[in-house]
Amino acid sequence: MADYGVSANRLELLQIADAVAREKSIDKSVVLHAMEEAITKAAKARYGAENEIVAEIDPRTGETRLQRLLLVVEEVENEATQISLADAQRKNPAANIGDQIAESLPPIEFGRIAAQNAKQVIVQKVRDAERDRMYAEYKDRIGEIVHGAVKRVEYGNVIVDLGRGEGIIRRDESLPRETFRPGDRVRAYVYDVRREQRGPQIFLSRTHPEFMARLFGQEVPEIYDGVVEVVSVARDPGSRAKIAVRSKDGSIDPVGACVGMRGSRVQAVVNELQGEKIDIIQWTQDVASFVVNALAPAEVSKVVLDEESERIEVVVPDEQLSLAIGRRGQNVRLASQLTGWDIDIMTEAEESERRQKEFAARTELFVSALDVDETLAQLLASEGFATVEEVAYVDAREVASIEGLDEQTAEELQNRAREYLDRQAAELDARRVELGVLDELKEIEGLTPAMLVALGEAGLKSVEDLAGCDTDELIGWTERKAGGAVKHKGAFTDLEVGAEEANDLIMKARIHAGWIEAPVEPEAEETEQDGEVEA
């Protein structure tokens, strides 16, 4: 700010206020108010800080009035700020107790020190007003792309002049190997605006996934018009990215719209991002198809979904494994970020080996549990039986229909399976008692002996303990971090209990504990009336 003289005449004062308001893009009244505070401060230094002094500048004429305010009281205790009723009424006959009397003071002459102090007050007030204006202007622009010129570079952080504010691109928000020099033009994404002690901070990014989405919005008219929508973006900044798009108009190809004639639209985005390779993928509601598309250019031969844990198993031909995983796991990592699913990749040979291991494990289970030879155990496993429970409680005719088995053999197998389950249940119940799990928990419908043991091992021993749980405590949860996903186990993680089943058990425990009331069933009378009408 220029060294404006505080002792300027009335017209100069208004001209100074106009000039500062235009230069800093703030309201003229703010500058005049700052000048008033500066004059007040100087007057207090001249007449005594204990006085209640106010200065007023007429915004039309520039005339300055200096006044001392005195409070009308019955008994004066402080002559600097108070005046008796009698003295006040001599100045203003209408004065009453509690009123304020304004007493005019002669104008003051600013010495060098007083002028310097006044200037500091004005500069600080104007700077505060400028910061408030900048914050108010940019706090609603989070999520936009802004243009600016590089002002300076400090320790890898780029300070950008935005015209009516300053933004910062921190080193970790810049593209790798990207360098800027003062004066360079730059585009960036506003991802945060904070009010800090040294002024509002406008944080910019060129690595944020939304920066790419907004760039496509600028290059692709269909996205700008809302016909084509960017569903998700995953980036490895400066190296590779995947973007999923969908069209709200069946006649428009969303991928083709983003690529443009001879790749002109996508190339414009690639050039802005320093050559970052971009895979444009068509979004589809079918998760399996979406994941297959996201893993492009790799070919996928089979997918297996686990919707409860949002995990998908992808099988690829042996020669496609390295392509599906990508350099340093880049391709599968980006595909996982894009789809929101954890992706496990294995080759056809690995899947075949795993199937064989699972078959061998089931065979061994049936041999030991049902006391049968390996041939019969393999026969059961190959027919799709995976657990002893399935053998025990499936329709007897289904077991007897297996080639080589008759009804008598099927009945014997089921009896052995039930005896095994009874022995196992007795062992689990003994373990439950040993862990201190209360009998009352057995009354919760749906809790198996294995679940009761798992609750005990997790320290949940009463109905109240179970009622106080949330679903994640029972089935576990996945914490997504920058380095990948971290799995946290729950009490039932090893028992293949889904979120819906776990939530149902918690609600039953809360009803049993009396925390909540059971849902009201439809009244029997209404059912009977309906039946009479139908009859």
N, C-alpha and C positions, 0 to 999 in steps of 0.2 A: 504494500500500500504506500502511496506517495506520502511525503512528509507534509501533510496539510496543516496550515497554521490554525490553531484553535481560536486565535484572536482575530480571525478574519471578520470583515464586515458582514452585514446581513445577507446581501446578495451572494457574496462569495460562499457563505455558509451553505445556502441552498444549492449552489452550483457544485460544491464539493459533494454534498449528499447525493445529488443526481449522478455525478461521475462515478462514485463508489458503488451505488446501486446498480448501474449499468455494467460496470466492470465485473462485479461479483454475482450478477444475476439474482439479486435479492431485492426485497421491497424497500422503497425509499424511506418509509416510516421506521424501518428497523435501524437504518443508519442515523436518522434524526434522534431516535430513542437512545442510541449509543452515545451520540454527542451530548444529549441531555445528562446522561449518567456521568460523562467525563467532566462536564461543567459542574455538576453537583459535587463530585469528588474534589475538584479544585476549590470550590467554595467552602467545603468543610475544612479543608486544610487552611484556608484563610480565616474563617470565622470560628473555627472550633468544631471538632468531630462530634461533640455532644449535642450540637444543634440539629434539628430535623429540617434539612434544607432540600428544596426541590427546584430544579431548573426546567423551564418550558421553552421550546422553540416553536414559534408560529410557522406551520408548514407553508403558508402562503406568502408571508412577508419576510420570514427569517428573523423576526425580532425575538430577542432572548429576554425572558423574565426570570429573575432570581427571587425566591421567596423563602421565608422561614415559617414553619408551621408551629403554632402554639395551641396546646389543648386547654380548653376552659375548665378550670377546677375551682372548688370552693376554697381550698387552702393550697397555696403554691409550695411545692416541695423541691422542684427543680426549675429554676428560672430559665434555663436554656430551652426547655420543651413545654413549660406550662405558663398559664397566665390566669390571674384572678378574674372572677366574673365582673367586678367593677371596672377593672382596666379594659377588659374585653368589650364591655358595653360602651365605653367611651369611644372605641374604634368602630364598633358596630352595635347599635342599640338593640338589634334583634338577637344578639348572642345569648346562648343558654349553656348551662353546665353540660359538658360532653362534646360541645362543638369544637371545631378547629378554626383558629384565626390565622389568616395568611398575612404575614408582615413582609412588605417589599424590602429587598436588600439592594444596595448600590452594586452595579456591575463590578467585576473584579478584573484586574490586570494580570495576565498570565506571565509569570516568570518562566525562565528556561526549564526549571525542574517541573513546575506545575504543567507546563505545556507538554513536556515529555510524558508525564504520568497520564495526562488526558489522552494523548495519542495512543498510549498502550491500551487504555480502556476501550477506545473506539476500535482499534485493530482487533482486540480479543472478541468484542461483541459482534463485529462484522464477521469474523472467522467462525464463531459459533452459529450465526445465522446461516452462513454459507454451508456449513456441515449439515444443519437441519434440513436445508433445502435439498442438498445432495441425497441425503438418506430418504427423504420423502419421495424424491423423484425415482430412485432406483430400487426401493424396497418392493415395488410392484412390478419390477421388470425381471425378477428371478424367473429363469426358464427361457429367456430371450437370447438371441445372438446380437452382440454389439460390435461396432466397428470403432477402431481407434488407431492412434499413432503411438509407437513406442517412444516413451519419454526418456527412460534410462533402464539399465540392467544392473541389479544389485545382487551379487552372490548367486546368480542363476535365476533370481526372481525378476520378472519383467513388469515394469510399471508402465501402464498404458494410459495415455491421455484420451479420455472419452468425450472431450469437448466441454461438457458441463460436470465433469467429475473425473476421478482417477481410479482405475482398477488395477488389480495385481494378478498376474499369472504366476503362481508359485512354481518352483522347479519341477515338483512332482505332477503338476497339471499341464506341463508342456510336453510336446511330442519328443521322443528320444532323437538325439542328434539334430534338433531344431535350434537354430541360433537366430537371434534378433539383434539389430543395431538401432540406435536412436534414429527416429524418423521413419522406420519401416511401418507400413500399414499392416494391421492384424485384425482378424476376426476371432471372437471367442464367445463362450457360453457363460452367462451369468448364473452361477449355481448357489450363491449365497451373498447376502448383504447384511452386515452387522454394524450396530452402533457401538463403537469403541471409544476409549478415553481420548485417543489422538484423532478422533473423527471417524466417520463411517468408512468401513472397509468394504469395497466391492470386489468380491472374489470371482475370478474368471478361470475358465478351463478350456483346454483344447483336447483333453483326453476323456472327458465325460461322455458316456454313451449317448446322452440326449443331444450332445453337440452334433453328432453325426445325423441323428434323426431330424434335427432342425435344418441342417444343411440340405438334406434331401427335400425337406419342405420348401426350401428356397429354389431348388433346381427343378422340382417335379410339380407342375401345376395341379395334377390330380391329387397330390397330397395336400397342397395348399387349399384346394377346394373341398377337401374332406371326402372325396370319392375313394381314394386309396388311403389306407391307414397303416401307420408304422406300429406294429404290435409290440415288438421287443427288439433290443439291440444288445449285442455282446461284442466287446472290443478288447483286443490286445494292442494298445495304442502304438501307432507307427509301424505295425507289422501286419496284422490281419483283423478282420471284423466280419461278423455275420449280422444281417438285419432281416427280420421277418415282417412281411407285409401282406395285407389282404385287401380285397376290393369289395366295396358295397354295391358295385354294379357288375352283374355277371358278364356284361359285354366287354369289360375292360380287364386286360391282363395286368395285374399289379407288378409282376416282375418286369415285364416288358416296358411298362410306364416308367419304372425307376431306372432301367438301363438306358432308354432313350434311343434315338436314331443313331446307329453305328456306335452305341455306347457313350454318346456325348454327355448325357446327364450324370451317369455314374462316374465318368472320367473327371468331370468338374469337381465332384466330391473327393475323388482319389487325389487329384492335384492339390486341393486345399489341405489334405491330411498327409502331405509329403509321401505319396505313393503307397499308402496303406491299402492292402488288397481287401476287397469287399465281396463277400458271398451274399447275394440277394435270394432269399428263400420265401416261397409262398407259404403263408400260415394256413393251417387246417385244424379243424376242431378235433380230428382224430389224432390223439397223442402219438400213437405208433407211427403214423404217416409223417407227422410233423418232425419227430425225432429222426426218422430215416432221411427226410429232406435236409435236416440240420447237419447231418453227418456228411453231406456231400462235400467232396466228390467221391467218397468211399461208397462202395456197394454193400448193402445189408441183405443177408439171406433170411434172418429170422429175428423177431423181437418178442420179449416176454415182459408184460407190465405187472408191476406191483403197486396198485393205486393207493394202498394204505400208507406206504412209506414214500410214495412218489419216486420210485426207483424203477429203472427200466434196464433190462438185460438185452444186449444187442449181440447177435452172432454174425460174424463176417467170414468170408472165405479167407483161408490162411494167407494168401498173397495180398489181401486188402487190409491186413491188421495195421501195418505201419501207416498207411494212408488214413485209416479211420482215427487212429490215435493222434497223428500229426507230430510235427517236430516238437519235442519236449512236452507232448501231451496237449498241444495248442488246439487242435481240431476238436477233440472230445471235450476239452474244457470250455471252449466257446459254445459248442452245441449244448452243453449242460446249462450254461448261463442263459442261453437264448430260450430254452424250453422250460427251465425251472425244475427239471428232473435230474436226479443223479443217474448217470449212465455208466453201466459196467459193460466193457467190451471183451468178448472172447472169440477165439477162432472156432471153426467147425470141429476141429480136432479136439480142442479143449472141452467143448460142449459134449462131444461124444464120450470123452474120458470121464467127465463129471457124471453123465447119465449112467455110465457103467458102474461108477463108484456108488451112486445112489441105489442102483439095482442090487449091487452086492450087499449094501447095508440093509436093505429091506429083506433080502434073502436070509441074511444072518439073523435078523430080528425074528423072522417067522420060524427059523430052525430052533432057536433057543426058547421062544415063547410058546410055540405050539408043539414042540417035541416031534418034529417031522423031519424027513430026510431032505437033502439039498434040492433034489429034483422037484419035489412037491412045493417047497418054499419058492423055488424059481418060477414055478407055474403060477403061483398066487401073485408074485410080484409082476410077472409079465402080463397078467390079466388086469393090472391097474390097481390092485390092492396096495395101499401105502402104509396103513397102520393096522394094529391088532384090533382096534375098535371097529374098523370097517368090516373085518372078517367076523367079529362077534355079533354085530347088530344089523348086518345087511340081510335082506330077505334070503332065507335058506335056499330057495330055488335058484338064486343067482349064483351061489357057491356051487350047487349041484350041477349047474349048466356048464361048468368048466369041463372041457374035454378030458376024459380019464377019471372023473370023479362021479360017484353015485350019491344018492340021498343020504345013505348011512354014513359015508365018509364025510360028507358036508356037515351033517349033524355033529359028528365027533369033533371036527375041526372047530365048529362054533362053541361047543362045550369047553374045549381046551382053551379057546381064546377068552371066554368069560371067566374061567377059573384063573387064568393068568392076570386078567384085569382086576379080579377080586383080591388076589395076593398083592398086586401092585398098590391097590387102593388102601389095603391094610397097612402096608409099609409106609405109604405116604401119610396116613393118618397118625401113625406112631411118630413119624418125623414132625408132623404138625404139633402134636402135644409136646414133644421135646423142645420145639421152638417157642412154646408159650402162646400159640395162637388159640384164642378163646373159641369155645364151642358155638357161641352165638353167631360167628361168621358162617358156620355151616348152613344157617337158616337162609342166607342170601341165595336166592335161586340163580343158578348159572355158574356159581363158583365150584370148580372141580377140585379134587384133592391136590392135584399138581399146583393149581392156582393158590390154594391155601398155604402150601409149603413155600411157594414163591413170595407170598405176602409176608410170611414169617421171616424169611431170609432178608427181606427188605425192611424189617422192623415194624411192619404193620400188623398188629395183633388183635385189634378189636374192630367192631362195626364203626365206631367213631373215627378210628384211624383211616379206614377205607373211605368213609364219608368225607373226610377232610382232604382227600387227594384231588388232584386234577388229572386229566387224561394223560398228559405227558409223563407224569410220575409212574404211570402203569405201563405205557407202551414205549416210552423213550421219546426222544426228539432229536432233530438234526439242527445243528448250529452252523450257519453258513458264514465262512470267513473269507478273507482275501485269498488265503492259501488253499481254499477248498472247503469241503463240508466235514464237520466233526460230529460223529454219532455219540449220543449220550443214551445209555441203557436205562430202561425202566424195569419195574418188578416183573412184568410179563413179556419182556422182549424175546425170551427164548421159547415162549409158548405159542407164538403166532396168533396173538390176540389183537383184533383190529380196534381202531379208534371208537367205532360205534358201539362195539360190544363192551369195551372198557368204560365208556361213558354211561352205558346202561347199568352196569354193575355199581358204579358210583352213585347214580340216582336211586337205585334200590336200597343202597346202604343209608342214604340220607333219609329216605322214607322210613326205613326200619328204625333209625335213630331218633325219629320224630322231628328232624330239622325242617322237613317240608311235608306237605300233605300229598297223598297219592292222587293221581288224576281221577276225576269223577267218571265212573262208567255210565253208559246210557241206562236210564231207568228201565227196570223190567216191565213196568206197567205199559210204557210206550211200545215195547216190543210185542207185548201181548195184544195191545190194541191193533197194532199193525197186522198181527197174525189173524185177528178176527176179521178185519176188513178184507184181507186176502182170501180167507176161507169163504 
